[in-house]
Amino acid sequence: MLQRELINITEFQRRVWGENGTTLTAQAIRNQLKRGDLAGQQVGKLWFVDWTAYQQQTGDHLVDAVLRAG
């Protein structure tokens, strides 16, 4: 089993869209985390994205949902 790498939303934005890219807002990313559309977790008041799970996404929503559940 791979070690999970939890990263904060700012780091997620930087890794996905780059330093000068147009990103989703932090609120939009938090909403995706709350809905389960994006793998991650809340620690205290802060939200973190599971970078390992994000990199393993296939683009197929059904397959990705099964992989997140497993």
Biopython code that builds the backbone (N, CA, C, O; Angstrom):
import numpy as np
from Bio.PDB.StructureBuilder import StructureBuilder

atoms = [
    (1, "MET", "N", (0.840, -1.189, 0.000)),
    (1, "MET", "CA", (0.000, 0.000, 0.000)),
    (1, "MET", "C", (0.879, 1.243, 0.000)),
    (1, "MET", "O", (1.866, 1.319, 0.732)),
    (2, "LEU", "N", (0.518, 2.195, -0.811)),
    (2, "LEU", "CA", (1.278, 3.430, -0.903)),
    (2, "LEU", "C", (1.015, 4.327, 0.290)),
    (2, "LEU", "O", (-0.093, 4.361, 0.825)),
    (3, "GLN", "N", (2.025, 5.042, 0.694)),
    (3, "GLN", "CA", (1.898, 6.019, 1.771)),
    (3, "GLN", "C", (1.111, 7.221, 1.247)),
    (3, "GLN", "O", (1.404, 7.736, 0.168)),
    (4, "ARG", "N", (0.115, 7.664, 2.010)),
    (4, "ARG", "CA", (-0.651, 8.844, 1.613)),
    (4, "ARG", "C", (0.171, 10.098, 1.845)),
    (4, "ARG", "O", (0.860, 10.226, 2.857)),
    (5, "GLU", "N", (0.093, 11.015, 0.904)),
    (5, "GLU", "CA", (0.738, 12.312, 1.063)),
    (5, "GLU", "C", (-0.366, 13.357, 1.098)),
    (5, "GLU", "O", (-0.975, 13.663, 0.073)),
    (6, "LEU", "N", (-0.622, 13.903, 2.284)),
    (6, "LEU", "CA", (-1.627, 14.941, 2.424)),
    (6, "LEU", "C", (-0.958, 16.297, 2.261)),
    (6, "LEU", "O", (0.041, 16.597, 2.914)),
    (7, "ILE", "N", (-1.528, 17.112, 1.377)),
    (7, "ILE", "CA", (-0.975, 18.448, 1.143)),
    (7, "ILE", "C", (-2.088, 19.480, 1.346)),
    (7, "ILE", "O", (-3.265, 19.192, 1.130)),
    (8, "ASN", "N", (-1.696, 20.679, 1.762)),
    (8, "ASN", "CA", (-2.714, 21.706, 1.968)),
    (8, "ASN", "C", (-3.209, 22.223, 0.618)),
    (8, "ASN", "O", (-2.613, 21.943, -0.423)),
    (9, "ILE", "N", (-4.291, 22.970, 0.651)),
    (9, "ILE", "CA", (-4.942, 23.418, -0.580)),
    (9, "ILE", "C", (-4.028, 24.319, -1.400)),
    (9, "ILE", "O", (-4.010, 24.218, -2.626)),
    (10, "THR", "N", (-3.270, 25.197, -0.750)),
    (10, "THR", "CA", (-2.364, 26.080, -1.475)),
    (10, "THR", "C", (-1.314, 25.282, -2.240)),
    (10, "THR", "O", (-1.014, 25.594, -3.393)),
    (11, "GLU", "N", (-0.756, 24.258, -1.608)),
    (11, "GLU", "CA", (0.239, 23.411, -2.271)),
    (11, "GLU", "C", (-0.407, 22.631, -3.416)),
    (11, "GLU", "O", (0.209, 22.455, -4.467)),
    (12, "PHE", "N", (-1.642, 22.162, -3.223)),
    (12, "PHE", "CA", (-2.377, 21.457, -4.276)),
    (12, "PHE", "C", (-2.551, 22.368, -5.491)),
    (12, "PHE", "O", (-2.315, 21.948, -6.624)),
    (13, "GLN", "N", (-2.962, 23.611, -5.255)),
    (13, "GLN", "CA", (-3.132, 24.565, -6.350)),
    (13, "GLN", "C", (-1.812, 24.764, -7.092)),
    (13, "GLN", "O", (-1.793, 24.789, -8.322)),
    (14, "ARG", "N", (-0.717, 24.905, -6.360)),
    (14, "ARG", "CA", (0.588, 25.116, -6.982)),
    (14, "ARG", "C", (1.016, 23.912, -7.824)),
    (14, "ARG", "O", (1.524, 24.073, -8.933)),
    (15, "ARG", "N", (0.807, 22.705, -7.292)),
    (15, "ARG", "CA", (1.233, 21.500, -8.016)),
    (15, "ARG", "C", (0.399, 21.249, -9.262)),
    (15, "ARG", "O", (0.927, 20.792, -10.276)),
    (16, "VAL", "N", (-0.882, 21.536, -9.201)),
    (16, "VAL", "CA", (-1.768, 21.236, -10.331)),
    (16, "VAL", "C", (-1.715, 22.328, -11.396)),
    (16, "VAL", "O", (-1.641, 22.019, -12.586)),
    (17, "TRP", "N", (-1.753, 23.586, -10.996)),
    (17, "TRP", "CA", (-1.847, 24.682, -11.957)),
    (17, "TRP", "C", (-0.576, 25.501, -12.093)),
    (17, "TRP", "O", (-0.515, 26.392, -12.940)),
    (18, "GLY", "N", (0.438, 25.228, -11.286)),
    (18, "GLY", "CA", (1.692, 25.971, -11.382)),
    (18, "GLY", "C", (1.630, 27.302, -10.650)),
    (18, "GLY", "O", (0.594, 27.692, -10.111)),
    (19, "GLU", "N", (2.751, 27.977, -10.645)),
    (19, "GLU", "CA", (2.868, 29.245, -9.912)),
    (19, "GLU", "C", (1.986, 30.334, -10.498)),
    (19, "GLU", "O", (1.421, 31.134, -9.751)),
    (20, "ASN", "N", (1.855, 30.382, -11.817)),
    (20, "ASN", "CA", (1.127, 31.466, -12.467)),
    (20, "ASN", "C", (-0.163, 31.011, -13.127)),
    (20, "ASN", "O", (-0.773, 31.763, -13.887)),
    (21, "GLY", "N", (-0.586, 29.771, -12.839)),
    (21, "GLY", "CA", (-1.792, 29.239, -13.466)),
    (21, "GLY", "C", (-3.061, 29.789, -12.844)),
    (21, "GLY", "O", (-3.039, 30.329, -11.738)),
    (22, "THR", "N", (-4.157, 29.649, -13.554)),
    (22, "THR", "CA", (-5.465, 30.051, -13.050)),
    (22, "THR", "C", (-6.069, 28.850, -12.342)),
    (22, "THR", "O", (-6.416, 27.854, -12.977)),
    (23, "THR", "N", (-6.193, 28.947, -11.033)),
    (23, "THR", "CA", (-6.612, 27.800, -10.225)),
    (23, "THR", "C", (-8.091, 27.872, -9.863)),
    (23, "THR", "O", (-8.740, 28.908, -10.011)),
    (24, "LEU", "N", (-8.593, 26.758, -9.391)),
    (24, "LEU", "CA", (-9.880, 26.784, -8.705)),
    (24, "LEU", "C", (-9.674, 27.535, -7.395)),
    (24, "LEU", "O", (-8.565, 27.558, -6.861)),
    (25, "THR", "N", (-10.714, 28.135, -6.884)),
    (25, "THR", "CA", (-10.590, 28.818, -5.600)),
    (25, "THR", "C", (-10.440, 27.788, -4.484)),
    (25, "THR", "O", (-10.816, 26.625, -4.635)),
    (26, "ALA", "N", (-9.889, 28.234, -3.376)),
    (26, "ALA", "CA", (-9.743, 27.343, -2.217)),
    (26, "ALA", "C", (-11.115, 26.833, -1.775)),
    (26, "ALA", "O", (-11.244, 25.676, -1.375)),
    (27, "GLN", "N", (-12.142, 27.690, -1.844)),
    (27, "GLN", "CA", (-13.494, 27.279, -1.452)),
    (27, "GLN", "C", (-14.027, 26.186, -2.376)),
    (27, "GLN", "O", (-14.663, 25.242, -1.907)),
    (28, "ALA", "N", (-13.781, 26.299, -3.666)),
    (28, "ALA", "CA", (-14.230, 25.271, -4.613)),
    (28, "ALA", "C", (-13.553, 23.934, -4.319)),
    (28, "ALA", "O", (-14.190, 22.883, -4.392)),
    (29, "ILE", "N", (-12.274, 23.975, -3.989)),
    (29, "ILE", "CA", (-11.549, 22.745, -3.661)),
    (29, "ILE", "C", (-12.083, 22.159, -2.360)),
    (29, "ILE", "O", (-12.264, 20.945, -2.267)),
    (30, "ARG", "N", (-12.341, 22.998, -1.346)),
    (30, "ARG", "CA", (-12.930, 22.507, -0.089)),
    (30, "ARG", "C", (-14.282, 21.859, -0.340)),
    (30, "ARG", "O", (-14.590, 20.823, 0.251)),
    (31, "ASN", "N", (-15.089, 22.451, -1.204)),
    (31, "ASN", "CA", (-16.397, 21.868, -1.525)),
    (31, "ASN", "C", (-16.240, 20.500, -2.175)),
    (31, "ASN", "O", (-17.004, 19.584, -1.871)),
    (32, "GLN", "N", (-15.259, 20.345, -3.066)),
    (32, "GLN", "CA", (-15.002, 19.044, -3.685)),
    (32, "GLN", "C", (-14.572, 18.022, -2.639)),
    (32, "GLN", "O", (-14.969, 16.859, -2.704)),
    (33, "LEU", "N", (-13.770, 18.451, -1.686)),
    (33, "LEU", "CA", (-13.340, 17.551, -0.610)),
    (33, "LEU", "C", (-14.535, 17.140, 0.247)),
    (33, "LEU", "O", (-14.673, 15.966, 0.592)),
    (34, "LYS", "N", (-15.395, 18.091, 0.593)),
    (34, "LYS", "CA", (-16.577, 17.796, 1.423)),
    (34, "LYS", "C", (-17.524, 16.829, 0.730)),
    (34, "LYS", "O", (-18.096, 15.947, 1.371)),
    (35, "ARG", "N", (-17.691, 16.995, -0.594)),
    (35, "ARG", "CA", (-18.594, 16.116, -1.361)),
    (35, "ARG", "C", (-17.980, 14.746, -1.630)),
    (35, "ARG", "O", (-18.690, 13.807, -1.988)),
    (36, "GLY", "N", (-16.673, 14.629, -1.460)),
    (36, "GLY", "CA", (-16.003, 13.369, -1.764)),
    (36, "GLY", "C", (-15.574, 13.269, -3.212)),
    (36, "GLY", "O", (-15.142, 12.203, -3.650)),
    (37, "ASP", "N", (-15.682, 14.358, -3.970)),
    (37, "ASP", "CA", (-15.241, 14.362, -5.362)),
    (37, "ASP", "C", (-13.719, 14.347, -5.451)),
    (37, "ASP", "O", (-13.152, 13.921, -6.457)),
    (38, "LEU", "N", (-13.073, 14.811, -4.404)),
    (38, "LEU", "CA", (-11.626, 14.882, -4.323)),
    (38, "LEU", "C", (-11.225, 14.218, -3.012)),
    (38, "LEU", "O", (-11.781, 14.532, -1.960)),
    (39, "ALA", "N", (-10.269, 13.308, -3.070)),
    (39, "ALA", "CA", (-9.845, 12.582, -1.869)),
    (39, "ALA", "C", (-9.054, 13.503, -0.949)),
    (39, "ALA", "O", (-8.185, 14.248, -1.400)),
    (40, "GLY", "N", (-9.356, 13.446, 0.319)),
    (40, "GLY", "CA", (-8.642, 14.246, 1.305)),
    (40, "GLY", "C", (-9.335, 14.155, 2.642)),
    (40, "GLY", "O", (-10.219, 13.323, 2.849)),
    (41, "GLN", "N", (-8.924, 15.019, 3.545)),
    (41, "GLN", "CA", (-9.544, 14.994, 4.865)),
    (41, "GLN", "C", (-9.366, 16.330, 5.562)),
    (41, "GLN", "O", (-8.502, 17.137, 5.217)),
    (42, "GLN", "N", (-10.214, 16.529, 6.552)),
    (42, "GLN", "CA", (-10.131, 17.732, 7.366)),
    (42, "GLN", "C", (-9.388, 17.386, 8.655)),
    (42, "GLN", "O", (-9.678, 16.379, 9.301)),
    (43, "VAL", "N", (-8.432, 18.231, 9.016)),
    (43, "VAL", "CA", (-7.691, 18.077, 10.260)),
    (43, "VAL", "C", (-7.882, 19.389, 11.016)),
    (43, "VAL", "O", (-7.346, 20.427, 10.629)),
    (44, "GLY", "N", (-8.644, 19.324, 12.085)),
    (44, "GLY", "CA", (-8.996, 20.561, 12.778)),
    (44, "GLY", "C", (-9.868, 21.393, 11.860)),
    (44, "GLY", "O", (-10.899, 20.921, 11.380)),
    (45, "LYS", "N", (-9.463, 22.621, 11.615)),
    (45, "LYS", "CA", (-10.217, 23.495, 10.711)),
    (45, "LYS", "C", (-9.638, 23.509, 9.293)),
    (45, "LYS", "O", (-10.210, 24.128, 8.396)),
    (46, "LEU", "N", (-8.514, 22.834, 9.091)),
    (46, "LEU", "CA", (-7.834, 22.862, 7.801)),
    (46, "LEU", "C", (-8.177, 21.636, 6.956)),
    (46, "LEU", "O", (-8.399, 20.546, 7.484)),
    (47, "TRP", "N", (-8.217, 21.829, 5.640)),
    (47, "TRP", "CA", (-8.471, 20.745, 4.704)),
    (47, "TRP", "C", (-7.200, 20.389, 3.958)),
    (47, "TRP", "O", (-6.401, 21.259, 3.611)),
    (48, "PHE", "N", (-7.022, 19.099, 3.715)),
    (48, "PHE", "CA", (-5.850, 18.594, 3.011)),
    (48, "PHE", "C", (-6.295, 17.662, 1.895)),
    (48, "PHE", "O", (-7.247, 16.897, 2.047)),
    (49, "VAL", "N", (-5.591, 17.736, 0.771)),
    (49, "VAL", "CA", (-5.858, 16.874, -0.380)),
    (49, "VAL", "C", (-4.916, 15.678, -0.306)),
    (49, "VAL", "O", (-3.732, 15.825, 0.001)),
    (50, "ASP", "N", (-5.451, 14.499, -0.589)),
    (50, "ASP", "CA", (-4.622, 13.288, -0.654)),
    (50, "ASP", "C", (-3.958, 13.271, -2.029)),
    (50, "ASP", "O", (-4.566, 12.847, -3.012)),
    (51, "TRP", "N", (-2.719, 13.730, -2.094)),
    (51, "TRP", "CA", (-1.999, 13.865, -3.356)),
    (51, "TRP", "C", (-1.784, 12.511, -4.024)),
    (51, "TRP", "O", (-1.857, 12.410, -5.248)),
    (52, "THR", "N", (-1.523, 11.479, -3.243)),
    (52, "THR", "CA", (-1.309, 10.134, -3.791)),
    (52, "THR", "C", (-2.565, 9.660, -4.516)),
    (52, "THR", "O", (-2.481, 9.154, -5.635)),
    (53, "ALA", "N", (-3.723, 9.821, -3.889)),
    (53, "ALA", "CA", (-4.980, 9.408, -4.516)),
    (53, "ALA", "C", (-5.284, 10.259, -5.747)),
    (53, "ALA", "O", (-5.776, 9.745, -6.751)),
    (54, "TYR", "N", (-4.994, 11.548, -5.674)),
    (54, "TYR", "CA", (-5.237, 12.443, -6.813)),
    (54, "TYR", "C", (-4.432, 11.986, -8.026)),
    (54, "TYR", "O", (-4.950, 11.983, -9.143)),
    (55, "GLN", "N", (-3.185, 11.605, -7.824)),
    (55, "GLN", "CA", (-2.335, 11.176, -8.932)),
    (55, "GLN", "C", (-2.784, 9.846, -9.529)),
    (55, "GLN", "O", (-2.453, 9.546, -10.676)),
    (56, "GLN", "N", (-3.522, 9.054, -8.781)),
    (56, "GLN", "CA", (-3.967, 7.746, -9.258)),
    (56, "GLN", "C", (-5.313, 7.803, -9.972)),
    (56, "GLN", "O", (-5.800, 6.776, -10.445)),
    (57, "GLN", "N", (-5.923, 8.988, -10.058)),
    (57, "GLN", "CA", (-7.217, 9.102, -10.723)),
    (57, "GLN", "C", (-7.104, 8.706, -12.183)),
    (57, "GLN", "O", (-6.097, 8.961, -12.844)),
    (58, "THR", "N", (-8.166, 8.073, -12.667)),
    (58, "THR", "CA", (-8.165, 7.566, -14.037)),
    (58, "THR", "C", (-8.907, 8.482, -15.007)),
    (58, "THR", "O", (-8.697, 8.396, -16.217)),
    (59, "GLY", "N", (-9.773, 9.358, -14.493)),
    (59, "GLY", "CA", (-10.612, 10.185, -15.345)),
    (59, "GLY", "C", (-12.005, 9.601, -15.492)),
    (59, "GLY", "O", (-12.922, 10.293, -15.936)),
    (60, "ASP", "N", (-12.179, 8.340, -15.128)),
    (60, "ASP", "CA", (-13.488, 7.700, -15.138)),
    (60, "ASP", "C", (-14.078, 7.864, -13.741)),
    (60, "ASP", "O", (-13.542, 7.322, -12.775)),
    (61, "HIS", "N", (-15.178, 8.610, -13.627)),
    (61, "HIS", "CA", (-15.730, 8.950, -12.318)),
    (61, "HIS", "C", (-16.132, 7.715, -11.505)),
    (61, "HIS", "O", (-15.941, 7.694, -10.289)),
    (62, "LEU", "N", (-16.679, 6.697, -12.151)),
    (62, "LEU", "CA", (-17.091, 5.489, -11.442)),
    (62, "LEU", "C", (-15.868, 4.735, -10.910)),
    (62, "LEU", "O", (-15.847, 4.328, -9.748)),
    (63, "VAL", "N", (-14.870, 4.552, -11.744)),
    (63, "VAL", "CA", (-13.650, 3.854, -11.324)),
    (63, "VAL", "C", (-12.967, 4.634, -10.209)),
    (63, "VAL", "O", (-12.514, 4.045, -9.228)),
    (64, "ASP", "N", (-12.888, 5.963, -10.354)),
    (64, "ASP", "CA", (-12.244, 6.784, -9.330)),
    (64, "ASP", "C", (-12.980, 6.694, -7.995)),
    (64, "ASP", "O", (-12.343, 6.671, -6.942)),
    (65, "ALA", "N", (-14.314, 6.641, -8.025)),
    (65, "ALA", "CA", (-15.099, 6.513, -6.794)),
    (65, "ALA", "C", (-14.816, 5.189, -6.106)),
    (65, "ALA", "O", (-14.703, 5.134, -4.881)),
    (66, "VAL", "N", (-14.700, 4.114, -6.891)),
    (66, "VAL", "CA", (-14.391, 2.796, -6.315)),
    (66, "VAL", "C", (-12.991, 2.802, -5.712)),
    (66, "VAL", "O", (-12.783, 2.265, -4.624)),
    (67, "LEU", "N", (-12.031, 3.405, -6.408)),
    (67, "LEU", "CA", (-10.668, 3.456, -5.880)),
    (67, "LEU", "C", (-10.597, 4.287, -4.601)),
    (67, "LEU", "O", (-9.850, 3.937, -3.688)),
    (68, "ARG", "N", (-11.365, 5.387, -4.515)),
    (68, "ARG", "CA", (-11.374, 6.203, -3.287)),
    (68, "ARG", "C", (-11.968, 5.423, -2.119)),
    (68, "ARG", "O", (-11.526, 5.561, -0.979)),
    (69, "ALA", "N", (-12.982, 4.597, -2.418)),
    (69, "ALA", "CA", (-13.653, 3.845, -1.355)),
    (69, "ALA", "C", (-12.773, 2.709, -0.842)),
    (69, "ALA", "O", (-12.895, 2.301, 0.313)),
    (70, "GLY", "N", (-11.904, 2.210, -1.679)),
    (70, "GLY", "CA", (-11.078, 1.049, -1.321)),
    (70, "GLY", "C", (-9.894, 1.429, -0.613)),
    (70, "GLY", "O", (-9.094, 0.571, -0.241)),
]
sb = StructureBuilder()
sb.init_structure("model")
sb.init_model(0)
sb.init_chain("A")
sb.init_seg("    ")
for serial, (resi, resn, name, xyz) in enumerate(atoms, 1):
    if name == "N":
        sb.init_residue(resn, " ", resi, " ")
    sb.init_atom(name, np.array(xyz, "f"), 0.0, 1.0, " ", f" {name:<3s}", serial, name[0])
structure = sb.get_structure()
